[in-house]
Amino acid sequence: MKAGFFWRVCRVGLMGVFCAGVLLCAGLGLAEKLNVKDYGARGDGVTNDTLAIRNAINAANNAAGVNTVYFPAGTYMCNDIPLTAAENRGAVKLDSPPADLVFEGDGARVSILKRRPGGSPQQNRIATIAAGRNLTFQRLGFDANGIDRYGGIWGYGCSSITVQRVWCFDSNVVGPNGFDRYMFGFVGDSTNIRIQDSLWQDLQLEVDDCRRVRILRNVVERPRETGGIGVWGVNDGLTALDYIIEENWIVDPSRVNGGAFMFQLDQNDTDGCEWRNFIVRNNTIIYPAAAVGARRPVAMKLGAHDSSDQTSSGTIFDQIQITGNRIYVDPGLTGFSRDFIWFWHFYPKPLLHFDNTTVASNTLYHSGSYGPLSISPVAKGVNWLDANNVKTGYVSPPPVPDPLSRPSAPSGLDAGR
């Protein structure tokens, strides 16, 4: 074969491959990376970048494919970004519900979205997501910046949301006032929510009436008000189904008035809520001697808001597993008033039970008088099991990991679920 003929054949073949690739990409849509600075964002920590960020998101949302909204290193002042196509208190909305988007920065400690104060509690949010689908937030920081209630990023009716390698913090903490303060909360029957490998400081994490939720390998330091990681029944008839909450760390919950982990009715007159298929395992709760607050909450609280009201009905806790968790209480920290894993029912009439529940192999490292587990016999439902829950003398906890820098965990942590 002559060399010239050989190269002509190759050239024709390569051209065919190239053309096929062009046609395939045209059919599928090329993924784009849209820089918010190209849409006018400054990232200088002063300028209101809300509209520029919204315009970048809208452009990415209107393009074909899975597109990235990119935040270069900087601090972006913003509030009430409308990740929704619904009317949003007069804010400029998106053309369609957000879908197939990645929100990404240069790193959680250098690409920061900082809440711009002002307006109602809802407008105090960084963003509101309504009916979002297939969204990922990664390598970004989110600064609540002195929020006094609610706030953060709040999602309604969302599906397939991933939050990973993010830093959620408050650079200007407001003192206790009875209002929850959080970053990334999901409600409204949202599904397939995954929050992993992230750091929360001076805020709480809340994922309420959702289905198929994975909260994995996060660190929550100095959570505020009600709980560190919580699943609340805030309205009648809400269902939280199929949760795995695993290998998280909650450090210094001394500003919390409920529990480091909370799975309970928000109010006692709430009816018909369900918590089903919960796995809470291999988490670590640390009560250090240098606690920043005066409160002494339990490590985990499940059930009623308190025992004083007899009006709630139809609430169900079923298929709950609490296993392998570790609780460290420094001997220099005193003032505790109850056991550390607490199942609370209505007294004296038990209007809720804990069915198909296993509480096993949890360890309390504590030199005080209280134990690892407390439940009234009348609240134990069918197939209740508690076994090998141990209290032992205090030992120093292992070092708290940095979720933003440690290697990714092996896949399959929640395999089969």
Secondary structure, DSSP 8 states (H G I E B T S, - for coil): --HHHHHHHHHHHHHHHHHHHHHHHHHH----EEEGGGGT---EEEEE-HHHHHHHHHHHHHSSS-EEEEE-SEEEEE--EEESSS--TT----SS--EEEEEEES-TTTEEEEE---SSTTTTSSEEEES-EEEEEES-EEE--S--SB-SEEEES-EEEEEES-EEE-SS-----S--BEEEEEESS-EEEEEES-EEESSEEEE-S-EEEEEES-EEES--EEEEEEEEE-STT-EEEEEEEES-EEE--TTEEEEEEEEEESSTT--S-EEEEEEEES-EEEE-TT-SSS---EEEEEE-S-SS-------EEEEEEEES-EEEE-TT-----S-SEEEE--SSS----EEEEEEES-EEE--SS--SEE--GGGB-TT-EEE--EEE----------TTTS----TTTTTT-
